[in-house]
Amino acid sequence: MTSEEPAIHAEHLHRRYGDTVAVDDVGLRVAPGEVLGILGTNGAGKTTTVEMIAGLRRPDRGRVTILGLDPQRDRAAVRQVLGVQLQEAELHGALTVSELIGLYRGFYPGPRPSGELLELVGLQDKRGVRFEKLSGGQQQRLSIALALAGRPRVLILDELTTGLDPRARRQMWATIELLRDEGVTIVLVSHAMEEVERLCDRVALLDAGRLLAVEPPAALVARAGARNLDDAFVALTGKQLEEAE
Ligand SMILES: Nc1ncnc2c1ncn2[C@@H]1O[C@H](COP(=O)(O)OP(=O)(O)OP(=O)(O)O)[C@@H](O)[C@H]1O
């Protein structure tokens, strides 16, 4: 980490649902241009954490800034710099791919061209197809294109490639690499070790709402005395990470 201002700064985040403590005192600093992976078993608190970072869920305690802005208080300004793809996007099913892309591009002053967005997610030949007629994987790819419409400087992706076929998954990785080269700061919630090892500068390990470690993948493997990230995850959490396909 450098001493420059972090792109994302989360401090002491805490969130409870009834009796369940979903996120317990989580702090993260993500440097500009960094790709941070968030790994954890089902229910570890990954989605709640990224929703709080994105300003979509209010923390019970703690604070977040994105490029120095408060995602709750400075909503309009944050919307201009942040792209978010969440697990289950709710989009208007009767609108076509082109219409949805046009709608989202309209939110931003200098949006990415439609053709470029479609190419980034491999949906060039689906322009005229209604959202409800797309396959699950295609809907997911469209939600990623929509997250990229405003050329975000910070991007939050919740399970980027879960449910995608191998070809679409590789294409999505290439897209992330391209955005990384453009200097976009990316938070990537993932269940796929190969994805995390390939794309992420550091990995945040969440378990039962608590942050166990934030380190480069290789450092986590070394610290756990493991052979690979899979084994390191088991060694550090005592749990097996199920691949959510
Ligand atoms: N809206 C909600 N109401 C009640 N409990 C919730 C709600 N959302 C999440 N939880 C609980 O909070 C905990 C953390 O959930 P969260 O979705 O953040 O985990 P996750 O790591 O993203 O899980 P997954 O890998 O399954 O997506 C879980 O125990 C979950 O059951």
PDBQT file of the ligand as one rigid body, heavy atoms in Angstrom, charges set to zero:
ROOT
HETATM    1  N1  LIG A 301     -31.782  -9.059   4.514  1.00  0.00    +0.000 N 
HETATM    2  C1  LIG A 301     -31.355  -9.931   5.437  1.00  0.00    +0.000 A 
HETATM    3  N2  LIG A 301     -32.119 -10.242   6.505  1.00  0.00    +0.000 NA
HETATM    4  C2  LIG A 301     -31.695 -11.109   7.433  1.00  0.00    +0.000 A 
HETATM    5  N3  LIG A 301     -30.500 -11.733   7.419  1.00  0.00    +0.000 NA
HETATM    6  C3  LIG A 301     -29.703 -11.467   6.380  1.00  0.00    +0.000 A 
HETATM    7  C4  LIG A 301     -30.079 -10.554   5.334  1.00  0.00    +0.000 A 
HETATM    8  N4  LIG A 301     -29.068 -10.490   4.436  1.00  0.00    +0.000 NA
HETATM    9  C5  LIG A 301     -28.105 -11.320   4.892  1.00  0.00    +0.000 A 
HETATM   10  N5  LIG A 301     -28.468 -11.901   6.052  1.00  0.00    +0.000 N 
HETATM   11  C6  LIG A 301     -27.643 -12.832   6.865  1.00  0.00    +0.000 C 
HETATM   12  O1  LIG A 301     -26.412 -12.194   7.122  1.00  0.00    +0.000 OA
HETATM   13  C7  LIG A 301     -25.323 -13.095   6.971  1.00  0.00    +0.000 C 
HETATM   14  C8  LIG A 301     -24.368 -12.579   5.912  1.00  0.00    +0.000 C 
HETATM   15  O2  LIG A 301     -25.033 -12.588   4.643  1.00  0.00    +0.000 OA
HETATM   16  P1  LIG A 301     -24.332 -12.102   3.304  1.00  0.00    +0.000 P 
HETATM   17  O3  LIG A 301     -25.339 -12.220   2.213  1.00  0.00    +0.000 OA
HETATM   18  O4  LIG A 301     -23.699 -10.790   3.527  1.00  0.00    +0.000 OA
HETATM   19  O5  LIG A 301     -23.197 -13.206   3.129  1.00  0.00    +0.000 OA
HETATM   20  P2  LIG A 301     -22.359 -13.637   1.837  1.00  0.00    +0.000 P 
HETATM   21  O6  LIG A 301     -20.985 -13.890   2.322  1.00  0.00    +0.000 OA
HETATM   22  O7  LIG A 301     -22.531 -12.637   0.758  1.00  0.00    +0.000 OA
HETATM   23  O8  LIG A 301     -23.049 -15.011   1.424  1.00  0.00    +0.000 OA
HETATM   24  P3  LIG A 301     -23.189 -15.746  -0.027  1.00  0.00    +0.000 P 
HETATM   25  O9  LIG A 301     -21.858 -16.288  -0.387  1.00  0.00    +0.000 OA
HETATM   26  O10 LIG A 301     -24.170 -16.825   0.272  1.00  0.00    +0.000 OA
HETATM   27  O11 LIG A 301     -23.720 -14.720  -0.987  1.00  0.00    +0.000 OA
HETATM   28  C9  LIG A 301     -25.951 -14.446   6.666  1.00  0.00    +0.000 C 
HETATM   29  O12 LIG A 301     -26.070 -15.151   7.877  1.00  0.00    +0.000 OA
HETATM   30  C10 LIG A 301     -27.298 -14.092   6.099  1.00  0.00    +0.000 C 
HETATM   31  O13 LIG A 301     -28.225 -15.127   6.371  1.00  0.00    +0.000 OA
ENDROOT
TORSDOF 0
